[in-house]
C-alpha cells in the first residue's frame, strides 16, 4: 500500500513506458499500481533508475495518461496543475506527444505571430526532441565534464536538415527557439561531422545525451531564443557556451536587478552567437587549465 507518484520519462510502445516512480518503498517487478480512476499499471521491470510499466488489458498508455494524468509542471511552479495548463504549458506548434516538459521558449509565440514572421520571409522548420527529466537535474559535479546526461530521443527530418543547409548557403542565420532545438540541431551536426558529411548537418533520428557547456564550439546554430534558467542547470551552461560565460553572467545580473521573470512562464532573450565564446570560460575551468 501507500501513495505512488509516477512521472513518465519515455513511451516505449502503445502499452508500455519508462517512468520515474516516487513511493515509500521501491516497486517490485510484477506488482500493480492502482490509479485513482480505477485503472491499473503493471510494473514489469527496471532499466537503471527508471521503472518499466505496462498497461493492463491492452489499453493505450496515452489514453491512460489523458484520463488519469496531470500536467507535470516544473517543481518551481508551486501549485497544482490546472485545466488551463494543458493549453498554456504547450507550444502552438507541438505535434508529437512524448516529452516530460514543454520547450518553454516556444511559449512566447502564438499563431498570429508565426503568420507575421512568415510574411516577413522567415522560413520555419520543426524538429522533435522528447525532453527527459535529466535535462533539469542540477550539475553537482565539481568537474562539469563529469556530469552524466540521460539520453533523449531526437527526430530531425531531411526537410529540416535541408532547410538549415539552404539557409547557410544563402547567408542566412539559423535561429533556434529554445535549448531543446539547440540540442537537436547540434546532435545532428555532430553526427554529420562524425560521419564525414560534407554539409553542416544531416537527418538524425536517434537518442542523444549531448551536454553542451563552456568550451563547446557550436556547429549549426547562429542565434538562440531562450528563457532565463535555473543556476547550476545544464541549460544555463548551454547558454554560457553560446554567449560566453562573462556575457551570460552580465545578462543574468541585469535580469535580476530589473526583476525579469525567470523559468517556464517567464521572460526570454535573443542571443547572437559569440564566435569567441569557447574562450570565455568560468573561473573554475580556467583554473583547471592552468
FENVENQUI-V276474 format. One record per residue. OMEGA is omega in radians with two decimals (none if undefined). BURIAL is b if it has 16 or more other C-alpha atoms within 10 Angstrom, else e. Layout:
# FENVENQUI-V276474
omega & burial
OMEGA & BURIAL
OMEGA & BURIAL
This chain:
# FENVENQUI-V276474
omega & burial
-3.14 & e
-3.12 & e
3.13 & e
3.04 & e
-3.08 & e
3.02 & b
-3.12 & b
3.12 & b
-3.11 & b
3.04 & b
-3.08 & b
-3.13 & e
-3.13 & e
-3.03 & e
-3.10 & b
-3.11 & b
2.97 & b
-3.08 & b
2.89 & b
-3.11 & b
3.10 & b
-3.11 & e
3.13 & e
3.08 & e
3.09 & e
3.13 & e
3.14 & b
3.08 & e
-3.12 & e
3.12 & e
-3.13 & e
3.04 & b
3.11 & b
-3.14 & e
-3.05 & e
-3.09 & e
3.10 & e
3.12 & e
-3.14 & e
3.01 & b
3.13 & b
3.03 & b
-3.02 & b
3.12 & b
3.14 & b
2.97 & e
-3.06 & e
-3.13 & e
-3.05 & e
3.07 & b
3.03 & b
3.14 & b
3.12 & b
3.07 & b
3.14 & b
3.11 & e
3.03 & e
3.12 & e
3.09 & b
3.09 & b
-3.13 & b
3.10 & b
3.11 & e
3.14 & b
-3.13 & e
-3.12 & e
-2.98 & e
-2.93 & e
3.06 & b
3.06 & e
-3.10 & b
3.12 & b
3.10 & b
-3.07 & e
-3.14 & e
2.96 & e
-2.93 & e
3.07 & e
3.05 & e
3.09 & e
-3.12 & e
3.12 & e
-3.13 & e
-3.14 & e
3.11 & e
3.10 & e
-3.03 & e
-3.12 & e
-3.11 & b
3.09 & e
-3.13 & b
-3.10 & e
3.12 & e
-3.12 & e
-2.99 & e
3.07 & e
3.05 & e
-3.12 & b
3.09 & b
-3.13 & b
3.09 & b
2.99 & b
-2.81 & b
3.05 & b
3.14 & b
3.13 & b
-3.13 & b
-3.09 & b
2.97 & e
-3.06 & e
3.10 & e
3.11 & e
3.14 & e
3.11 & e
3.10 & e
3.12 & e
3.10 & e
3.11 & e
3.12 & e
3.10 & e
3.13 & e
3.13 & e
-3.11 & e
3.06 & e
-3.00 & e
3.07 & e
-3.11 & b
2.95 & b
3.13 & b
-3.07 & b
3.08 & b
-3.12 & b
-3.13 & b
3.11 & b
-3.03 & b
3.11 & b
3.12 & b
3.08 & e
-3.08 & b
3.12 & e
3.03 & e
3.06 & e
-3.01 & e
3.13 & b
3.12 & e
3.13 & e
-3.13 & e
3.08 & e
3.02 & b
-3.09 & b
3.10 & b
-3.09 & b
3.11 & b
2.95 & b
3.10 & b
-2.98 & b
3.06 & b
3.12 & e
3.14 & e
3.12 & b
3.14 & b
3.13 & b
3.11 & b
-3.14 & b
3.14 & b
3.14 & e
-3.14 & e
-3.11 & b
-3.12 & e
3.09 & e
3.12 & e
3.14 & e
2.98 & e
-3.07 & b
3.13 & b
3.06 & b
3.09 & b
3.13 & b
3.08 & b
3.09 & b
3.10 & b
-3.10 & b
3.09 & b
-3.10 & b
-3.09 & b
3.05 & b
3.13 & b
-3.14 & b
3.11 & b
3.12 & b
3.10 & b
3.11 & b
3.13 & b
-3.12 & e
3.14 & e
-3.13 & e
-3.12 & e
3.11 & e
-3.09 & e
-3.05 & b
3.11 & b
3.10 & b
-3.05 & b
3.09 & b
-3.05 & b
3.03 & e
3.03 & e
3.03 & b
-3.10 & e
3.09 & b
-3.08 & b
-3.14 & b
-3.05 & b
-3.05 & b
3.12 & b
3.08 & e
-3.10 & b
-3.13 & b
-2.88 & e
-2.99 & b
-3.13 & b
3.12 & b
-3.01 & b
2.96 & b
-3.08 & b
3.08 & b
3.06 & b
-2.94 & b
3.10 & b
3.01 & e
3.12 & e
3.12 & e
3.08 & e
-3.08 & b
3.11 & b
3.07 & b
3.06 & b
3.13 & b
3.14 & b
3.09 & b
-3.10 & b
-3.07 & b
-2.97 & b
-3.07 & b
-3.05 & b
3.11 & e
3.14 & b
3.14 & b
3.11 & e
3.12 & e
-3.14 & e
3.07 & b
3.10 & e
-3.12 & e
3.13 & e
-3.11 & e
-3.09 & e
3.04 & e
2.99 & e
3.09 & e
-3.08 & e
2.92 & b
-2.84 & b
-3.12 & b
-3.05 & b
-3.12 & e
3.10 & e
3.10 & b
3.08 & e
-3.06 & e
3.00 & b
-3.06 & e
3.03 & b
-3.06 & b
-3.14 & e
-3.09 & e
-3.10 & b
3.09 & b
-3.08 & b
-2.96 & b
3.06 & b
3.13 & b
-3.12 & e
3.13 & e
3.11 & e
3.13 & e
-3.14 & e
3.12 & e
3.12 & e
none & e
